[in-house]
C-alpha cells in the first residue's frame, strides 16, 4: 500500500493507495484523481464554498459498491471546516465544507469521486442561490436531445428577462442554471416557477419533453426534473468527476458551443475528460462564474 505525506495550506495530509485504479475500465488512479482536483481547485472551490457536501465514495473503484455519506466522517482532520445542517426529519447533523485545497484533496483520499452539493449555502438553508433544470434523457433520447431542450429553455428564459447557464452532467444529461443570488429567493418560488416552465415546454413540445417523473412517460423524451429545486436535494458540482467507465467531468458550456455541438450531431463533443476540463478552464476561465454572482428576480408567470 502506497503512503505519502504532502503539505497543503500549512497542513500535512497522509495520502494512501495512490496506485489504486479507481476507473479500472479506463485506467485512472487515485493519484491522477487527486492531481485533477488539485489543478481544478481554483475553479471548483468558489462553487463548493460553504455548501454542505454529500460524499459519494467509491473505495473499491467505479465498478464496485459505492455509498453516500452525508455526515462528515468523525475521523476527519480537525482542520476540516463543518456546518450543522437540518435533515428532513429535523435532526441536525454535521456536514463537511470544502472551503480550501487541503479539504478538497482530503475528500479525494476518501475516494469521494463525485461532489454533490445543495443549491444553498449552509448558513442560509432556505435561500437557493440558483434555480436549476435537470435535463434527463429517456432512451433512445440522448444528450443531443437534452441540448435541443436546453436551447429552447434558454430562449424562453431570455424572453422572461432571465440569463441562464448550462453544464454537462458528466453523464447523459445537461443542467441549466438560472442564478438568483438574492436573499429573498426561496425554494417555494423556484420550485413553482421551474414546474410551470417544465409544464409549458411539455405542452409545447409533447414529442420531445415530459415533466412527469414516472419512467413510463420518459421513453424517447427529455425529462425536465424541476423537483431538484428543493432544500433536501443536491446537484453534482460543476467540475466534479462522475463515476463510470471513463472519468468524465461535469463541465460548463458556452451557449454557442452547445449550438455547434447540436448541429454537428455528435454526442461525444459533449463529453469531457479531466485533461480537457483543465485545458478549457486555463483557456476560457470559469464559464460558470456568473452563476455565483449574477442577481436576478423570477418574474410572475
Buried (B, 14 or more C-beta within 10 A) or exposed (E): EEEEEEEBEEBEBEBEBBEBBBBBEBEBBBBBBBBBBBBBBEBBBBBBBBBBBBBBBBBEBBBEEBEEBBBBBEEBEEEBBBBEBBEEEEEEBBBBBBBBBBBBBBBBBBBBBBBBBBBBBBEEBEBBBBBBBBBBBBEEBBBBBBBBBBBBBBEBBEEBEBBBBBBBBBBBBBBBBBBBBBEEBBBEBBBBBBBEBBBBBBEEBEEBBBBBEEEEEBEEBBBBBBBBBBBEBBBBBBBBBBBBEBBBBBBBBEBEBBBEBBEEEEBEBBBBBBEEBBEBBEEEEBBBBEBBEBEBEBEEE
